[in-house]
Amino acid sequence: MNREYKYMIVTRNLKTKLSNNFYFSVQILCKEECDSRFRVVHCKSFNKQDHDALEKATHHLSQMIKIYF
């Protein structure tokens, strides 16, 4: 069965009653041969308040690319 993968780093906003939290999310999506849409197979978020968040997200993405691609 053929699988098609795509990956991305997404900026997300999570609103709570106390504050807004912003995240970088690493997402790996997969679409199988018989499926019409991509489904998330992996997602990990990094809080933007951490000054290394984008660097950590990029590093995590590179590790996931080695596993899935």
Protein Blocks (a to p, Z undefined) as FASTA:
>chain_A
ZZdddddddddddddfkbccdddddddddddfkbcbdcdfbdcdddfklmklmmmmmmmm
mmmmmmmZZ
